[in-house]
Amino acid sequence: MAAKHVIHTVGPVYGSGGDAKSQLLAACYANSLALAVENRLRSISFPAISTGIYGYPMNEAAVVSSITVEQFLQNEKTLEDIRLIFFAPNDAEVFLRHQRFSHEQEA
């Protein structure tokens, strides 16, 4: 994938972190979004952070990532394109079933 910039984040290992694992995962998304804005980027693409070898269940990660992205966009309008990229079609299907975007549209 061609990219002018790479923002690297390390997500939490699902088996550690106790009750804070969802906050740690949310921080990965929020901090990356903030860095994108700080560097005047207009688009960013995310893999499903921590859902591979780190074992974070896709259904739980979908909730965390969708809520975090939506909350960030409530106060920040400079990002024009945020993409969530998945390894396999089934991963995208699981995310779509469990995401928590409000589906509100601007007039």
C-alpha positions, 0 to 999 in steps of 0.5 A, spaced: 500 500 500 502 506 497 503 511 503 506 518 504 506 517 512 505 511 517 503 512 524 505 506 528 501 504 534 501 498 538 495 495 540 494 491 547 494 484 548 487 481 549 489 477 555 493 482 559 491 489 561 485 487 565 479 492 565 483 497 561 484 493 555 478 497 551 481 504 553 488 502 551 485 500 544 481 506 544 487 510 545 491 507 539 485 509 535 484 516 538 492 518 538 493 515 531 487 520 529 490 526 533 497 525 530 494 525 523 490 531 524 497 534 527 500 532 521 495 535 516 493 529 513 486 528 510 486 521 510 488 515 514 487 507 514 487 503 520 487 495 520 483 492 525 488 493 531 490 488 536 485 483 532 491 478 529 496 475 534 494 479 540 487 476 540 483 481 541 476 479 539 473 482 532 466 483 535 469 487 541 474 491 537 469 493 532 465 496 538 471 500 541 474 502 534 467 505 531 465 509 538 472 512 538 472 514 531 465 517 531 467 521 538 473 523 535 470 526 529 465 530 533 470 535 535 475 534 529 472 535 521 479 536 518 480 528 516 476 527 510 477 519 509 478 514 515 478 507 512 478 501 516 481 495 513 480 488 514 484 482 512 479 477 510 471 478 508 469 475 514 473 480 518 469 486 515 462 482 516 464 481 523 465 488 524 459 490 520 455 486 525 458 489 531 460 496 530 456 502 533 456 508 529 450 512 530 448 512 522 446 519 523 447 523 517 448 531 516 443 535 512 
